[in-house]
Amino acid sequence: MYLGIDLGTSEVKVLLLADDGHAVGHARAPLTVSRPAPRWAEQDPQDWWRGTLEALAALREAYPAEYRAVRAIGLSGQMHGPVLLGRDNRVLRPAVLWNDMRSAAQCEQLARMAAVAEIAGSEPMPGFSAPIVMWVAEYEPEVFGQLDCVLLPKDYLRLRLTGERATDPSDAAGTLWLDVERRSWSETLLEAGGISRAQVPPILDGGAPAGYLLPAIADELGLTPGIVVATGGGDNAASAAGIGATQRGDAFLSLGTSGVLSVIDDRSGPSPVTATHAFCHAIPARWLKVSVVLSAASCLRWVCKLTSTTEATLLQEVAALDSGALTSAPVFLPYLSGERTPHNDAFAQGVFFGLSHLTDRARLAYAVLEGVAFGAADGLLALRGSGIEPPASLSLIGGGARSGFWAQLVTDVLRLPVRAHLGGEAAAALGAARLGWLATGASPASVLVKPRELAAYQPDAARFALLDERLQRYRDLYRHVRPLFAADRERLV
């Protein structure tokens, strides 16, 4: 058995993978995001550890024999959010997350100081590790003065499991300190960000051994002491491992807290002018070309909270809407946490346009699902503009993959066949387990295979005209309200 641990933003997922390649079972524990100021987002790393213990306890109870047979652990996690450690491995402050917008000024400063985009594969954007740490240095100098090491979220879990500090190229690519082509720390970028090589961990391949389970932790978890813990990967790279996306042209859309469209490439080739990212894959000699909608399934959860209902109920109501109701639905800009691709606009805000007496919660929910799909369409256009060949099809993963209605909507908006795979809703945890499996010496060709297809969606030409019209309104709306976002900047800073 192989254990995958995926540290997300809204929950920790854990998964047991058998050596015949099928997932035996999984468990999860919820997490919450602290928002101490507008546009801020933080989590306490200790809560990540508590959530991991809770999820593993549930997995152990449900599958006791299989759990005891675990022989390797792999890790996946939300990217960017730096865990600041002192010399004694003590966490110095809560981790500032990937969807936190406070460091916009530091991004502007960083962009003037070094050729960041050409080396790091991404424009400086709030939520990346480097500008966050620069913000801490400016506004919390007493914390920055104690900084001994910066770890990424999943790497903090490994520290707790093994006592070792390490990271992998895919997660390191989200810091703006990595040379993504060479897959190593860049002295130029580290200096620009005000830290040293001694304050970042060693980089190992995602499927490499990065430590061994400490005896005391093994006893607490009910696992075998000394089992190998793989380096693992950032959530998107781990998801790629989970669905067998390893070859150039493989593509997938993750509908989780954020919406991430990734296409695999065999060269780094960054094109940051399009507000896309070139991230390293968790496996050698592969990269992910990525567009990001910062708020995706989190928008649906937000509407559920506003309307006091569940996602399942709301999705049922949306699916029951006729074409006339869809025509009368408002248009939604899903910029609840600012936006990356294609706008790189930290001050963008969510907008409903076209509300009327006809607007009910089902129409609101449809507008949200559609707005996220439109964001993915903008991302696909940006990837094409960066030189990426359009993929032949997409795999759909993340929590949004559970909705057939949303999957068909994405298919029709992108005009690409979309496939859902077994385990796709937990692809990052599955990929983490697979990376753990590789750390035992297993062959990538036998481990990183594509899971069984569960459903396939084909574009419906009858819907193109309506969606094209609404997509144009969506794009026009952003152009018209962007000056208002800019004018509101002083209030939001």
C-alpha positions, 0 to 999 in steps of 0.5 A: 500500500502507498499513502498519498496526502494532499494538503489543499486549501479547504481540506486535507485529503488522504488516499490509500493506493494498492500495488495493483494501481487502484485506490482502496479508499480515502478520507478528508478533514476540513480546513478553514481560511482566516481573513484578518483583513480584506483581500488577505488569506492565511492558515496556521500550519499547525492546523494543517498538521491537525487536519492531517492527523484527523484524516489519517485517523479516519482512514486508519479506522475505515481500512485498518489492515490496508493502512498498516500495510503502507510502505511509502508516503507521498505528498501534494499541497497547495502552492506558494504559501511560505511557511516561515521557520526559525532555527528550531523549526518553530513556525514564526507566523501564519502562512500567507496563502496563494490567494492573498493579495496584500503583496501587490506593491512588492510584486511591482518592486520585484519586477523592477529589480530582476528579470524575474519572468524570464528566469522564473517562468511567471510574472511577479503576482501576489500570492507567490512566495517571494513577494509575500516574504518581501511583505513580511520583511517590510511590515514584520521585520521582527519576524523576518529577522528570525527567518532560518528557512522557508518551506512550502505547505506540503514540505512542512508536513514532511518536516513533521513526518521526517524531521527533514527540510526539502522541496521539489521542482514543481512546488519550488517553481511557485516561489519566484526563486527558481530557475525553471529551466535549470530546475534549481534555485536562482541566486539572482532571484533569491537576492532580488527577494532579499533571502539567501540560498541557506534559507531555502531547502534542497530540491529533489525530484518529486518521486525521490526519497526525501526522508523516513518516517520518525519512530515517534510519529510512526507510533502516533500514526500507527504506521511502520517506522522508517518507511520512505516519504517521497518529495512529492509535488505541488498540487497541479504537478501531483494531479498530473501524476495522478491522471497520468499526464506525463507527455507533451500535449496532455492537458487537464482542468482542475476545478478546485478552490481555484481553476487551473488549466495545465498543458504538459510540455517537454521544454520550459519555454516561459511566456509570462507576457500572457500572465500564464505560468511555466511550472516544473512537473514533479517528474524530470524533463517535463513542465506544466504550462498553466493558466489560473482562475483564482476562484473556481469551486470556491465561488460555488461554495460562496453562493451556497453560503449566501443562499443557505443551501448545499452544492448538491441541491444548487447543482440540481436546481441549475440542471433543471433550468431551461434555455430561456432561464439561462439567457436571463441569468446574470453574467458573473466575473469570478474575481473574488480574490483578484485574478491571474490569467489573463489579467494579472489584476490583484484588484479585480473584484467579483461582479454580477451584471444583469440582475433582475426580478427574475434572478433566483439562486439557480440563475446565480449559481449558473452564472457562477459556473459559467463565469468560471468556465469563461475564465478557463476560456480566457486561460486557454486563449492565453496559453495559445497566445504563449505558443502552446498548441491547443490540446486535443482534449482535456481531463477534468479533475478536482471537486468540480469534476463531480458535476456532469452539468459543469463538465458539459458547460466547460466542454461547450465553452472551450469547444474541447472534448472533456473526460472524467477519470476514476479518482479525478476528484482526488487526483492530487492525493492519488498522484501523491501516492504514486510519487510515494510509490516511485520513491520505493524504486518502482518504474514511472512507466508502470506507475504513472498510467492514465486511470479508467475513463468514467465519462466523456463529454462532447461539445454541443454545437447547439449551445455555441451561439448563446455561449459566444454571446455571453462570453463576449459580454463577460469580456466586455464587462471586465474591460468596462469595470477595470478602471473602477477596480483601479480607482478602488485600489487605495481602499483595498491596499 
